[in-house]
């Protein structure tokens, strides 16, 4: 019979329906098992796994921890659904693909008035408070389905069946779902079992790619893996080869192909080839995972960078090899960011410094500007915003260099004169 997965709005009796279906079919519920096994296998607290699905994240989070935790959940869930006498209720049901025919996807929802009434009847909340609770719950669910599919949580295209609870009883909802599990479209077949096995391999490849810092879609069929690239990269062919090399090392992979997805569009400030960017970038931050992920993200924009972890290392690095642009955190052990900025602008005035901090104050922002910081950005930051700030900082560096050379009578060449440069 079908594996039953259920996603429900709050105050729609979703839990009662899930319990009723599991009891009627004698199915095991696997929500806690999924969290327990994922937490044990990958050493991630269950609370963080839950937050990876239910939290509303900032627009951009450089650590990629959410992507990693979701990949962990996908990999474990793929192994759990090899058996077909199971039920999964909650956010994690959206981690299963549509390619497995014997997975039945059900949405339990109700109209707003019904849900408000449920809140009022089961709590001490007023109708106004109930309205606020429901809207927040729906917002939480919206961030999840937007993150995965760019769709609303109750979009009918995500499900095989949508049950409006204002129109049917819990008992009727249970009966409807149980009856459907015996229908031909969701019966377990050799083909659907192969699809489930293919999904196990796809999640293993996805996990390897996510842990290497790559956010892509992965599909597998009989050992042949297809990787879909949706995020713009500058050196596409090199990126393809890197993905294929990582995927090919996963056990069970026979062949790897890549393709460009429908979301693959250049950011508004790209391509970088249209203007000059700094060749020497120094990143200074004591949060090692953050700064390495930032370096990787900049690399996809064709921006190579060096990384150090505190103010003392930064000053030693600059003494050896002066960068064009430095991205500097404020809160670090030892010499803090403000003191590093002060010394750098005093000793190396041509280095443009971009402050990137998650703990700054208005006073520190004002002080940084007075000391000569080029820009003051807060974490989490959109990578395109940071890249644009780097471009503008380097434009200032180039302008200053050009003015100094011009004052010395040195020849200057623009992009249109490149063929005339003497060699």
VMD Tcl script that draws the C-alpha trace (Angstrom):
set ca {
  {0.00 0.00 0.00}
  {0.94 3.66 -0.23}
  {3.17 5.54 2.16}
  {0.96 8.30 3.57}
  {2.38 11.80 4.06}
  {0.31 14.64 5.49}
  {0.86 18.37 5.70}
  {-1.69 20.36 7.67}
  {-2.54 23.90 8.58}
  {-2.73 24.70 12.27}
  {-6.08 24.16 13.99}
  {-7.31 21.94 11.17}
  {-7.34 18.65 13.14}
  {-4.34 17.41 11.19}
  {-2.88 15.49 14.11}
  {-6.19 13.73 14.79}
  {-6.48 12.75 11.14}
  {-2.88 11.47 11.05}
  {-3.45 9.38 14.20}
  {-6.69 7.99 12.80}
  {-5.09 6.95 9.51}
  {-2.09 5.35 11.24}
  {-4.35 3.38 13.59}
  {-6.74 2.25 10.86}
  {-3.97 1.08 8.53}
  {-1.70 -0.15 11.35}
  {1.04 2.13 10.02}
  {4.11 3.30 11.93}
  {4.46 7.07 12.34}
  {8.04 8.07 11.56}
  {8.31 11.76 12.52}
  {10.34 11.13 15.69}
  {12.28 8.29 14.11}
  {13.39 10.63 11.33}
  {14.66 13.20 13.81}
  {16.32 10.61 16.07}
  {18.16 8.85 13.25}
  {19.23 12.08 11.57}
  {20.46 13.54 14.84}
  {22.39 10.38 15.67}
  {23.91 9.93 12.22}
  {25.04 13.52 11.70}
  {25.52 14.72 15.30}
  {23.02 17.57 14.94}
  {20.63 18.31 17.83}
  {17.01 17.53 17.00}
  {16.01 21.08 17.82}
  {18.26 22.40 15.04}
  {16.82 19.91 12.56}
  {13.32 21.10 13.43}
  {14.37 24.74 13.09}
  {15.83 24.03 9.65}
  {12.26 23.34 8.54}
  {10.16 25.62 10.70}
  {12.22 28.77 11.23}
  {11.88 31.82 9.00}
  {15.52 32.41 8.00}
  {17.09 35.72 6.96}
  {17.05 36.49 3.24}
  {20.61 35.20 2.99}
  {22.52 33.02 5.43}
  {26.15 32.44 4.62}
  {26.83 29.43 6.80}
  {24.58 27.13 4.69}
  {23.70 25.23 7.85}
  {20.07 25.12 6.83}
  {20.95 23.50 3.51}
  {23.12 20.97 5.31}
  {20.47 20.05 7.87}
  {17.82 19.71 5.17}
  {20.19 17.47 3.18}
  {20.72 15.31 6.28}
  {16.96 14.94 6.74}
  {16.47 14.09 3.08}
  {19.13 11.39 3.17}
  {17.71 9.67 6.26}
  {14.10 9.99 5.11}
  {14.99 8.38 1.77}
  {16.18 5.29 3.63}
  {13.14 5.17 5.88}
  {10.57 5.08 3.09}
  {11.89 1.89 1.50}
  {9.17 0.26 3.64}
  {5.65 1.23 2.60}
  {3.62 0.77 5.81}
  {4.48 4.18 7.25}
  {2.97 7.60 7.81}
  {4.73 10.96 8.01}
  {2.93 14.09 9.23}
  {4.53 17.51 9.14}
  {7.01 19.71 7.34}
  {9.35 16.85 6.39}
  {6.80 15.31 4.00}
  {7.80 17.99 1.49}
  {11.30 16.47 1.33}
  {9.97 13.53 -0.70}
  {9.89 13.84 -4.50}
  {6.89 13.32 -6.76}
  {8.78 10.60 -8.64}
  {7.83 7.88 -6.10}
  {4.33 6.86 -7.14}
  {3.39 5.00 -3.95}
  {3.91 8.09 -1.77}
  {0.49 9.64 -1.16}
  {0.66 13.37 -0.38}
  {-2.28 14.82 1.53}
  {-3.02 18.39 2.60}
  {-5.33 19.00 5.58}
  {-6.61 22.57 5.61}
  {-9.73 24.59 6.52}
  {-11.04 28.06 5.89}
  {-10.01 30.92 8.15}
  {-13.29 31.18 10.09}
  {-13.23 27.48 10.96}
  {-9.67 27.74 12.24}
  {-10.39 30.85 14.31}
  {-13.30 29.02 15.89}
  {-11.05 26.05 16.69}
  {-8.54 28.31 18.44}
  {-11.24 30.01 20.51}
  {-12.83 26.68 21.50}
  {-9.58 24.95 22.47}
  {-7.76 27.87 24.14}
  {-8.54 30.99 26.14}
  {-7.65 33.25 23.19}
  {-9.94 35.89 21.74}
  {-10.90 35.92 18.06}
  {-8.42 38.72 17.43}
  {-5.62 36.75 19.08}
  {-6.72 33.61 17.21}
  {-6.49 35.47 13.92}
  {-2.94 36.56 14.74}
  {-1.92 33.01 15.72}
  {-3.23 31.50 12.50}
  {-1.60 34.13 10.31}
  {1.74 33.53 12.01}
  {1.39 29.75 11.63}
  {0.62 30.15 7.93}
  {3.60 32.48 7.53}
  {5.86 29.83 9.08}
  {4.56 27.22 6.65}
  {4.88 29.65 3.75}
  {8.60 30.19 4.31}
  {9.13 26.41 4.10}
  {7.31 25.78 0.84}
  {8.72 28.96 -0.69}
  {12.20 27.79 0.26}
  {11.63 24.41 -1.39}
  {9.26 25.14 -4.28}
  {8.53 28.88 -4.51}
  {4.90 28.00 -3.81}
  {2.33 28.63 -1.08}
  {1.92 25.87 1.55}
  {-1.58 24.94 0.44}
  {-0.96 25.00 -3.32}
  {-2.92 22.06 -4.72}
  {-0.11 21.17 -7.14}
  {1.97 19.96 -4.17}
  {-0.52 17.26 -3.18}
  {-2.48 14.28 -4.44}
  {-5.41 15.19 -2.20}
  {-6.58 18.34 -0.38}
  {-9.18 17.89 2.35}
  {-11.17 20.98 3.52}
  {-11.95 20.25 7.16}
  {-14.75 22.80 7.43}
  {-16.73 20.50 5.10}
  {-15.93 17.02 6.43}
  {-15.52 15.32 9.79}
  {-12.30 13.84 11.13}
  {-13.76 10.36 10.64}
  {-14.63 11.07 7.00}
  {-11.17 12.50 6.36}
  {-9.57 9.35 7.81}
  {-11.80 7.12 5.70}
  {-11.11 9.11 2.52}
  {-7.34 8.81 2.96}
  {-7.43 5.12 3.90}
  {-9.64 4.28 0.93}
  {-7.30 6.10 -1.43}
  {-4.27 4.07 -0.29}
  {-5.80 1.01 -2.01}
  {-6.19 2.72 -5.37}
  {-4.12 1.76 -8.38}
  {-2.19 5.07 -8.82}
  {-0.53 4.79 -5.39}
  {0.06 1.05 -5.18}
  {3.60 -0.14 -4.57}
  {5.04 -1.55 -7.79}
  {8.50 -2.67 -8.93}
  {8.78 0.65 -10.78}
  {7.88 2.73 -7.73}
  {10.31 0.75 -5.57}
  {13.07 1.44 -8.11}
  {12.16 5.11 -7.93}
  {12.51 4.96 -4.14}
  {15.96 3.35 -4.49}
  {16.92 5.98 -7.06}
  {15.92 8.64 -4.54}
  {18.26 7.13 -1.95}
  {21.16 7.62 -4.37}
  {20.00 11.12 -5.32}
  {19.98 12.19 -1.66}
  {23.46 10.72 -1.13}
  {24.80 12.73 -4.07}
  {22.94 15.82 -2.88}
  {24.48 15.41 0.57}
  {28.00 15.18 -0.86}
  {27.43 18.31 -2.94}
  {25.87 20.32 -0.10}
  {28.71 19.42 2.26}
  {31.10 20.68 -0.43}
  {29.19 23.98 -0.52}
  {27.00 23.52 -3.59}
  {23.25 24.22 -3.68}
  {21.84 22.25 -6.62}
  {19.02 19.83 -7.47}
  {19.81 16.14 -7.97}
  {17.84 13.45 -9.76}
  {18.86 9.81 -10.17}
  {17.60 6.99 -12.36}
  {19.27 3.58 -12.41}
  {22.59 5.06 -11.30}
  {22.51 7.88 -13.84}
  {22.60 11.20 -11.99}
  {21.44 14.55 -13.32}
  {22.46 17.72 -11.49}
  {20.42 20.86 -12.13}
  {22.20 24.18 -11.62}
  {19.81 26.97 -10.69}
  {22.21 29.52 -9.19}
  {24.33 31.66 -11.50}
  {28.08 31.04 -11.54}
  {30.74 32.87 -13.56}
  {32.83 29.94 -14.73}
  {30.06 27.56 -15.62}
  {32.11 24.88 -17.37}
  {34.60 24.64 -14.50}
  {31.68 24.50 -12.07}
  {30.05 21.68 -14.03}
  {33.24 19.65 -13.90}
  {33.59 20.19 -10.16}
  {30.04 19.01 -9.50}
  {30.47 15.97 -11.73}
  {33.71 15.01 -10.01}
  {32.10 15.15 -6.54}
  {29.03 13.21 -7.65}
  {31.05 10.52 -9.43}
  {32.76 9.63 -6.13}
  {29.47 8.58 -4.48}
  {28.94 4.81 -4.38}
  {26.38 3.63 -6.90}
  {26.80 6.46 -9.40}
  {27.35 5.22 -12.95}
  {27.12 8.41 -14.94}
  {26.76 12.11 -14.16}
  {25.26 14.85 -16.28}
  {24.48 18.50 -15.55}
  {21.90 20.88 -16.90}
  {20.89 24.50 -16.45}
  {17.66 24.98 -14.49}
  {14.88 27.51 -15.06}
  {16.08 29.70 -12.19}
  {19.56 30.15 -13.68}
  {19.72 33.89 -14.28}
  {22.65 36.29 -13.80}
  {22.35 38.69 -10.84}
  {21.75 42.29 -11.81}
  {25.34 43.41 -11.20}
  {26.91 40.59 -13.17}
  {28.72 39.49 -15.29}
  {31.84 40.59 -13.52}
  {33.69 40.79 -16.80}
  {31.90 44.06 -17.51}
  {33.95 45.89 -14.92}
  {37.09 45.52 -12.89}
  {37.04 43.77 -9.55}
  {39.69 43.56 -6.84}
  {42.38 40.96 -7.44}
  {43.47 40.94 -3.79}
  {40.72 40.48 -1.19}
  {41.27 39.80 2.51}
  {38.45 38.45 4.69}
  {38.83 38.88 8.45}
  {36.39 37.09 10.77}
  {36.76 34.81 13.78}
  {33.67 32.75 12.76}
  {35.57 30.20 10.68}
  {32.62 28.44 9.06}
  {31.07 31.77 8.13}
  {34.19 33.26 6.60}
  {35.06 30.12 4.62}
  {31.53 29.93 3.24}
  {31.73 33.62 2.35}
  {35.00 32.94 0.54}
  {33.35 30.11 -1.42}
  {30.41 32.30 -2.36}
  {32.73 35.02 -3.61}
  {34.62 32.41 -5.62}
  {31.43 31.69 -7.57}
  {31.55 35.38 -8.55}
  {35.13 34.87 -9.74}
  {36.47 36.68 -6.66}
  {39.39 34.89 -5.02}
  {40.11 35.86 -1.41}
  {42.47 35.17 1.47}
  {41.13 34.43 4.95}
  {42.42 35.20 8.45}
  {40.66 34.79 11.78}
  {41.61 37.73 14.00}
  {42.98 41.26 14.00}
  {46.58 40.31 14.69}
  {46.65 37.90 11.77}
  {45.10 40.58 9.56}
  {47.80 43.14 10.36}
  {50.56 40.56 9.81}
  {49.02 39.57 6.48}
  {48.75 43.16 5.24}
  {52.38 43.81 6.15}
  {53.38 40.93 3.83}
  {50.85 41.42 1.05}
  {48.72 44.55 0.93}
  {45.19 43.78 -0.37}
  {42.99 46.02 -2.50}
  {39.88 45.46 -0.38}
  {39.45 44.06 3.12}
  {36.15 42.76 4.56}
  {36.42 43.12 8.33}
  {34.34 41.90 11.27}
  {34.20 44.10 14.37}
  {33.81 41.66 17.27}
  {36.95 39.50 17.41}
  {39.21 38.27 20.20}
  {42.38 40.27 20.79}
  {42.62 43.29 18.51}
  {39.06 44.19 17.59}
  {37.84 45.39 14.21}
  {37.77 49.10 15.07}
  {41.42 49.04 16.12}
  {42.37 47.06 13.00}
  {40.55 49.64 10.86}
  {42.33 52.49 12.63}
  {45.79 50.98 12.08}
  {45.13 49.91 8.49}
  {43.88 53.32 7.37}
  {46.81 55.00 9.13}
  {49.53 52.74 7.71}
  {47.91 51.55 4.45}
  {45.51 54.31 3.39}
  {45.00 52.80 -0.09}
  {43.34 49.67 1.33}
  {39.56 50.03 1.22}
  {37.86 48.45 4.25}
  {34.29 47.13 4.24}
  {32.89 46.44 7.71}
  {30.69 43.31 7.84}
  {29.34 42.61 11.29}
  {26.41 41.05 13.06}
  {26.90 42.88 16.37}
  {27.62 46.50 15.49}
  {25.98 49.58 16.98}
  {25.16 53.00 15.54}
  {28.05 54.46 17.53}
  {30.46 51.94 16.00}
  {29.06 52.59 12.53}
  {29.70 56.32 12.99}
  {33.19 55.69 14.35}
  {34.01 53.32 11.47}
  {32.97 55.99 8.95}
  {35.12 58.59 10.73}
  {38.11 56.22 10.60}
  {37.69 55.76 6.85}
  {35.66 52.59 6.35}
  {34.34 52.43 2.80}
  {31.06 50.72 3.75}
  {29.31 49.33 6.80}
  {27.22 46.18 6.16}
  {25.36 43.94 8.57}
  {25.07 40.16 8.67}
  {23.31 38.39 7.12}
  {24.22 40.05 3.83}
  {23.07 39.49 0.27}
  {26.16 38.31 -1.63}
  {25.29 40.61 -4.53}
  {25.19 43.61 -2.18}
  {28.63 42.68 -0.84}
  {30.01 42.08 -4.35}
  {28.71 45.47 -5.49}
  {30.32 47.17 -2.47}
  {33.60 45.46 -3.39}
  {33.31 46.69 -6.97}
  {32.69 50.25 -5.81}
  {35.56 50.06 -3.34}
  {37.90 48.84 -6.05}
  {36.72 51.59 -8.38}
  {37.87 54.04 -5.71}
  {41.21 52.22 -5.41}
  {41.70 52.36 -9.18}
  {40.78 56.03 -9.32}
  {43.30 56.87 -6.59}
  {46.03 54.87 -8.32}
  {45.24 56.53 -11.64}
  {45.40 60.00 -10.12}
  {48.76 59.23 -8.54}
  {50.14 57.88 -11.81}
  {48.81 60.84 -13.74}
  {50.45 63.21 -11.33}
  {53.75 61.43 -12.05}
  {53.21 61.67 -15.81}
  {52.73 57.93 -16.18}
  {50.76 56.72 -19.24}
  {47.24 55.42 -18.55}
  {45.22 52.98 -20.61}
  {41.50 52.39 -20.66}
  {39.70 49.22 -21.70}
  {39.37 50.50 -25.29}
  {43.14 50.99 -25.54}
  {44.11 47.52 -24.39}
  {45.50 46.53 -27.80}
  {47.79 49.56 -27.76}
  {49.58 48.72 -24.52}
  {53.28 48.21 -25.30}
  {54.77 44.76 -24.57}
}
mol new
graphics top color blue
foreach p $ca { graphics top sphere $p radius 0.5 }
foreach p [lrange $ca 0 end-1] q [lrange $ca 1 end] { graphics top cylinder $p $q radius 0.2 }
display resetview
